[in-house]
Amino acid sequence: MKQLLACALLLTLSGAAADKEWPTYNGDFSGRRYSSLSQINQGNVNQLTLAWSAQMRGATVKSTPLVVNGIMYVTTPDNVWALDARTGRTVWHYLRESKGDHIGQRGVGMYKDWLYFETPDCHLISLNAKDGTVRWDVELADPKLGYFATMAPLVVKDHVLVGVSGDVTDIPGFLDSRDPETGKLQWRWFSEPKPGEPGSETWPKGTDAILHGGGMAWITGTYDPESNLTYWGIGNPNPVLNGDGRKGDNLYTCSIVALDVGTGKLKWYFQPSPHDTHDWDAVQTPVLFDDTVNGVRRKFLAQGSRNGYFIVLDRTTGEHILTKPFIYTNWSSGIDSKGVPRPKAEKEPKPDGVLVSPGSDGATNWMAPSYSPDYGLFFLSARRLWSVFYMTTDAGSKPEGWAGRDRNLFAESVLEGIDYKTGDIKWRKELGDGEAVAGILTTAGKLLFTSDNAQNLVALDPATGKTLWHVPVGGAMAASPMTYELDGRQYLLTPIQNVIFAWALPEKPVK
Amino acid sequence: MTRCLALCLLATLPLLAQPAKFDAAAVERGRTQFKSSCGFCHGDDATGNRAPDLLRATSLSHDTDGDTLGPIIRNGRPDQGMPAFNTLSAAQLADMVLFLHKQAYDALHSASVPRDYPLKKLLTGNAAAGKAYFEGAGGCAACHSVTKDLAGIASKYTPLDLQQRMLYPAGPGRRTATVTLPGGKVMEGRLVHADEYEVAITAADGWYRSWPAATVKVEIHDPLAAHKAQMPKYTDADVHNLFAYLVTLK
């Protein structure tokens, strides 16, 4: 039954390609980062061996590679490589040096024979997947205003969905749908409504706050083919730590939004962090999964949000189902009738410092979560993180940019397996001091792959969190693991700093 | 966005690439000139009033040494109701442009707490209440003494660092471990590494030693455990009172 259910899910949620490949940032449209491959499984994971490795010169690999037709596409800022997925050897390399923020690059999107790549100076570039030559190059936003770009485009039918980054200046966020053939704009959805539109009442009237409100969509969204809705997490408002000039809930910043892919129209929204003043964007992957509850098939969306709350919604209607903290937090006065944690005014940043959990780096962040239909568990890299928030704007002056900052006291990281039905944490595994940055992969081999803060790559039992395999790899995984099958052999792929390790079972079975 | 992100931004954004060296006298001349010529509409600090916030304006973001702003100021924008300021000298214009860039620079660099953050902003608590917390509910006196380890503490750190260190003093480097080996031998030392799979210490003889975690019994001693445990117990008033008390320890 579980297998049947899993197959049904793949049919509805995965892209066109078979699950032997990894054709989009999250592997499929659901964002579950669950692979049906099971050649590597609990019975043999301790036999994993290195199949190949590849050194990507320069920056840390923070992207999730794609694998299509035996070719792997991997990125760092300014760089795209095509590698032979069997050996790691370079097929071609594209380099476009640019100005702008080089903090990270999360991967490419693919449509037919074309790749889509975002650059630090906010360009969207279409490359020929065969040889890395440029097909077209369009600017998404003006980098001189403070925009930059890192995210992996989401390709849905004939739409390339792209967001941008930036919050050191007060600039509006947006999500674009671009024509895959030409790069031309099909629609643009702004993170803030226009004055007078629904949602604008959550901003002050008679000021320019709503026009500069922030809200970057900087992590790849998800998609449900049945409803033709795409789901995105929206970033934090600006000025970041000072909300005095933007009283109100500040829609649609720090929200999960459901948009019609054809038109870009908003179907519903849910705002995990109303009137955010702690940099807790809600961009964490909105993960889609189905389950049968009391004999009825239900369609869910779950997010482990940066503010420390685990949220489950009905993804068709946006109806709230569950809100529950996954770490200790002290900033909310309680969850309202709509399931929204309301902020306490006394925990907004102050000139003399306010002690808050979590800090601005978040109870979780960009690291990919995972959902396994085999267990009904949502897996999350969480942090116990305490910080003191200072609002540094002088009294009477208009806040601009960040207008404050928090200073971290300490952080501890913990991997959690959360029961989506109750929000209860079924198991926790300590990952060590500091802020974990590794994403998570689960597979039908009944395995969970991630990395701890001591530079161990680990395979865990998803039911219990117990370690089944580990190897010290001498560096941090700042990306998410992925898996694919080629020539009948399953590979586990783990970028560790600037080195990619591909793991597999020995070519001849070990007796 | 992340702390790291902001730091990287400060290092790499082209509009921040210029060093933060502004001629302070020129900026002040520019501030005065701007106030008298432009402040009525754009606000004295250029963050907008009847006319737009210039810190968020494309014309300023794209400007280099007045090449964009200069013509706008000299010629005005009659279609938008902005008059021409064509009697300004080149020097006056340059000062005003510099002032605007300084304002924008400050906004871009507002994602940090200055190291010289003033004591008076932090000093909102009651020292007597802080003393009572130190000796009572806070449990501080169990490990600390204001005449011994904390004597003169307020003179050793900036106010901001003092507040931070009061809450949590340092990283994990002070931990020690007691390791019991399979034969029953006990070793102690500074903890170098501990995870689920391996433990390592620097022993009393100065040598690094490590063991598979499963083969030994390990007790880790963390002198900062009480600081961590205190976090959910603090009110912000406790924090500010305690800080006000520590500030008296000069």
Chai-1 contact restraints between the chains, C-beta under 6 A:
chainA,res_idxA,chainB,res_idxB,connection_type,confidence,min_distance_angstrom,max_distance_angstrom,comment,restraint_id
A,K99,B,P14,contact,1.0,0.0,6.0,A-B,restraint_1
A,D101,B,C8,contact,1.0,0.0,6.0,A-B,restraint_2
A,D101,B,L9,contact,1.0,0.0,6.0,A-B,restraint_3
A,D101,B,T12,contact,1.0,0.0,6.0,A-B,restraint_4
A,H102,B,T12,contact,1.0,0.0,6.0,A-B,restraint_5
A,I103,B,L5,contact,1.0,0.0,6.0,A-B,restraint_6
A,I103,B,C8,contact,1.0,0.0,6.0,A-B,restraint_7
A,K144,B,L15,contact,1.0,0.0,6.0,A-B,restraint_8
A,K144,B,S61,contact,1.0,0.0,6.0,A-B,restraint_9
A,K144,B,H62,contact,1.0,0.0,6.0,A-B,restraint_10
A,L145,B,S61,contact,1.0,0.0,6.0,A-B,restraint_11
A,D167,B,M1,contact,1.0,0.0,6.0,A-B,restraint_12
A,V168,B,L9,contact,1.0,0.0,6.0,A-B,restraint_13
A,V168,B,L108,contact,1.0,0.0,6.0,A-B,restraint_14
A,D170,B,R56,contact,1.0,0.0,6.0,A-B,restraint_15
A,D208,B,D53,contact,1.0,0.0,6.0,A-B,restraint_16
A,H212,B,R56,contact,1.0,0.0,6.0,A-B,restraint_17
A,P351,B,K121,contact,1.0,0.0,6.0,A-B,restraint_18
A,D352,B,L122,contact,1.0,0.0,6.0,A-B,restraint_19
A,D352,B,T124,contact,1.0,0.0,6.0,A-B,restraint_20
A,D352,B,H240,contact,1.0,0.0,6.0,A-B,restraint_21
A,V354,B,D236,contact,1.0,0.0,6.0,A-B,restraint_22
A,L355,B,Y234,contact,1.0,0.0,6.0,A-B,restraint_23
A,L355,B,V239,contact,1.0,0.0,6.0,A-B,restraint_24
A,D361,B,T2,contact,1.0,0.0,6.0,A-B,restraint_25
A,D361,B,R3,contact,1.0,0.0,6.0,A-B,restraint_26
A,W386,B,M231,contact,1.0,0.0,6.0,A-B,restraint_27
A,Y390,B,V113,contact,1.0,0.0,6.0,A-B,restraint_28
A,K398,B,T47,contact,1.0,0.0,6.0,A-B,restraint_29
A,E400,B,L55,contact,1.0,0.0,6.0,A-B,restraint_30
A,E400,B,A107,contact,1.0,0.0,6.0,A-B,restraint_31
A,G401,B,A107,contact,1.0,0.0,6.0,A-B,restraint_32
A,G401,B,L108,contact,1.0,0.0,6.0,A-B,restraint_33
A,G401,B,S110,contact,1.0,0.0,6.0,A-B,restraint_34
A,W402,B,S110,contact,1.0,0.0,6.0,A-B,restraint_35
A,W402,B,A111,contact,1.0,0.0,6.0,A-B,restraint_36
A,A403,B,S110,contact,1.0,0.0,6.0,A-B,restraint_37
A,R405,B,A111,contact,1.0,0.0,6.0,A-B,restraint_38
A,R405,B,S112,contact,1.0,0.0,6.0,A-B,restraint_39
A,R405,B,V113,contact,1.0,0.0,6.0,A-B,restraint_40
A,R407,B,Q164,contact,1.0,0.0,6.0,A-B,restraint_41
A,L409,B,L167,contact,1.0,0.0,6.0,A-B,restraint_42
A,L409,B,Y168,contact,1.0,0.0,6.0,A-B,restraint_43
A,F410,B,Y168,contact,1.0,0.0,6.0,A-B,restraint_44
A,D433,B,P172,contact,1.0,0.0,6.0,A-B,restraint_45
A,A454,B,D195,contact,1.0,0.0,6.0,A-B,restraint_46
A,H470,B,Y197,contact,1.0,0.0,6.0,A-B,restraint_47
